[in-house]
Amino acid sequence: MIQKGKTIGKVSATEKNPSTIDYFYFWMDSNSDELSPFDVVMVENPNKSITYAIVEEINHVTDSSSHFTSYISSEFGALADSSNPNSDETGNTNRLSFSYVKAKVVHNTDNKYTPVLHDRPVCLCTPDGIREALGLTEVKNPLTCGYMKMYGNKVKVEINDHFLIGPDGAHLNVSGISGLACKTSYTMFLLNALQQKYIKLWKESQEHDDEDNKPQKIAYLIFNVKGRDLLTLDVPNEKLSNDQKNIYLNDLGLKPEPFKQVYYYYPYGDNANRKFTQSNGTPEDIERQFIDKSACRYFYDFESCRDKLQYLFSNEPDPSGTLESIISHILDYGQPFDKSVKTWSDFYFALQKLTTGSSGEIQTPITLASWKKFARIVQKFKTELLFGDKGYDKDDTNDLTSHIFDNLKPNDVKVIDIAQLDPSIQGFVFGDVIQQVVERMSAKDENTPDQIVIFVDELNKYASNDVPKTSPILRHLLDITERGRALGIILFSVEQFRSAIHDRVKGNCANSAYGRTNFVEVTKPDYHFFGNIYKNMMTRLAPGEYIISNPALRSLVSIEFPYPTFKSNN
């Protein structure tokens, strides 16, 4: 039997505001400051069942008919008692006042959703009651996703990971304004919790030699698109306080440890201090990773990416299909791009012949103007060391995806650094990787993971409403969100403004996390199911605070999470 907490008020059912199966109102002590939106309260019904509800609105009223009346009752605006200047009492008329609360019903212990009755006592909940109300006591396949603070208590919040990584649901979308919402930090917190859980499950299954109950094989692909925070995922955060460590250990049941089994891929560059990488990583960190053999450089020769050229033009408008026709011409070895064109130098020379008219005998079905437009677009790639004609040393790879996927082990974390690359080249690398993910997961063998979780920041670059509909990257992302659950491809995505993302992408995310945002954003249709109070709260959420949605939870839940367990370089 769930214990009741402190009684804080009584149900108030009026002609204008009756109790319903969805909502009820209650009055409370005007001096009480124990309640906040998202808090859980309970009412015991005559049949002994318990009705739980989430606080949505808190109001305070008086018997004053207008603000003018209130002004008059304070001796026409007196700010202090004239007979006692030190007193807080003002005016000569004491108004009748009280506070009342609007609460949304989320659960009844007997599944009998009849309206709660007038004058029934309303109580605070114990931590067990909070878990019962939100469905946390019944969570299957639990994954820690944060904790709630409610009238002085910390309550661990868990979600059913089968709704996060399949098979029952899939995908996560995290939104919030830049700098204050800690979007990447929260996503990394979830990924760390996920890896810890499945490392533990794998260890237990091996100890018991239980072949019939092997946990799912999960691997993680993480794109570092800005800064360097994701380039030290395997390094402990030395700034983590004892209080933060205790939250991990005692409140969340997690180890305050960084990621395990991490490997880094850096684009080839000319910076000798950073092992000839093009990266924001510190020289010390990159040097350590190469010594530990947990990093390599990657580049693209022409032959390895002839069939990937389309990704260089993902965000280029192509209403007439001109670029698509040019790429098809090159893929089909059309003149002058025959099989003798094996290097980038060969490619640029052949393109020059077409655009300068130096080889008049070359005939293509594509106009010279179109070839010149194509040449202008690819011109910026000529200076990129990432596109090289040959390998450089044993730490280089010209086949990024093969290196990633060959011998990919359960719980591996592969970090692909693209932060310093031109946006179009970032798209190229991203498109290349996700294409291979789709192909490999569509043709699984015994060495293929059951799930691959892809984390991409700044999703708006690839799946916003402004991205050309012809974009091959957008097509892949739509494919992943719509049928990725069945294939085992899970998308963890982050952006500043959820409203800017393609409807089919965000609509297929079973899980959402909302960080701090602005007043303009919360007026968009994406937030229509939030009450006004919740919308206002979203504009003032602190760093480390999120509102989350998961199919297994009975309500939106306001959670917090601790500082990252890995080294932060910003």
Steps between C-alpha positions, in 0.01 A plus 500: 500500500644835394540737792349846482703811556404828660142626441519834319140576401161371394329435168277785388231418243288794385234557237752681281796273573370149577718196562530284188672174412789710361531798737409623845564810710597532861559784739806517721657709773588838352828502689611164360788507252554125473338449161633570152380404152573132418471403868283197579212499752263225612135469609357197680155416368208353707570158341859523637655534154755777450475759225829664403524829318767734360492865603441717192398841636531678834286810555444745785175701532334738746145621553594824328287559192769706328850632543341839570320352797826355624666839465225673703517238777868583540410854606520621143844367435665510840813283497540473879299524821524870597490413873787249463737577209695179563195280453433305181128548551354750258157652472207472735296229332600135516391327178384142501748301292609150412696303239354235275653245269399338172621138487498253209404140585768250390417178684254318724621196692181306412478639146167659596506846349199656666522865609647558845242631744467843648672553836723194476843567656788558258841375615860519390657176382781295643775400252323163459177682423673717239636190328159333512331808352735531202520129429861473612434192714388306193777596255631200312853501357582805714753760391589790729425833332533746791337588830215713627515742787166510677442666838850421615522148358714370214314234303681298232320501166529197273358437155442177311798480265300283260316821412833673445711249306229261390321279441191676641600853403809689397689825460560802722474869417649762731435872453593823673673832444875519458720520808235461771317181410798257533357289219819312420576443869158346560526276194845384614357433848238268348754329274734445794216351705410278203858378455542433873182295505590281204863452601369369832246274328766359265734430791225323693397288201861391441552416869193278495570366150140573409483475121120516493477834678775703342433875521466708189822590318508881484764723342514878490600743224552855623565798272701780657374809318627778727765567763694216656284369785424176318868432430575394857208271577734240650674744740360541855364840597738606778278798581209276604424585863433245773139619512464432127663158539255418778209590275629248244566227754222543756216674319538365146672165549766585241878503514657848470727370224564605138417294192676171429622353167536840327672546163555834324510586128665827400497657152843528342656846528828690494532575873817322610432585867178298480641194322406644160132519578244770435349516846422710808643229725796595716843375386538312829169315465558410135856383572377277784230346279746414222742349753213294645399398145152639562507750211583531133479751216261462212499636146321431174671408176297540183440132430363438849240773475403526133161358599472740794531830313129567546560578867717799413190668359241400759406857585528637149159581347456296183142560378580402142700190595815634331740401776340158524551452126866602524567258786327220309718581196814467712380180668429348156858576388375748244765693308740637604453322838583151377679226697832670440393771747629350825624797704369839601759656271359299210148608597582870514692481171206332326262759638727777382498360146121514499468852639780668301408354165852367456358173375228581254450139395352411844125490480267464799122534528558770765548865406833680540336750739396215727852354501640844589255528791609157619867600471444812712344290775781241508772764478509539879576130544830525307682647798361252751768257614220261594468420131840346428638286222689251716551383853747664731601248767376203697270717712297615199197342340333583171200287578347651810186288506681168452731585789199590716290196424757223471511312830261746664454361851212538746521824702761657267487879475627644171551879497528661155645849518366738232499825698762689299377392158303718262124444554462334160788263580349429841190395311709282271654306789169473682322380186771245430476351849122481526475348151728220615303461823179449302664256258673296769200482730276403209725200430586390853728210575613347829771767540262793458372673815133467584477878533713790390428828674592806292544831679491813289506855629360792302241281329363813332793485254367176353132471583351847534198623311739705284714210381436421129259210463746340258771477768632141522584554870143603573377187321725284718382672818136456403572136429672457839223662702223316313642149481819521705334335800448183299857513365656580836611853404425750776530876458593727792467852364550848639403844375423847636146533368280193470247687287758533218542122458325299228167369630567141397831493689379638833160332463663158504704566816336309784700698757543874537693720741430872523757736648483874541360682199363845416153652497475495120578129477236391756227667293565251216265202438763257638411622850121510476460212747689691770290708738580870522672453835725230356582718199601783729712261707682388185622856446674504836633146544849502646796313344466135597117510508286328237139410437486148355242288324511121471212265404542303823458808723149611595582870468761748393768496768733779607844353571854607582830334421851541646817628337666278236730223618749561220753780451361827367736713296291812444 
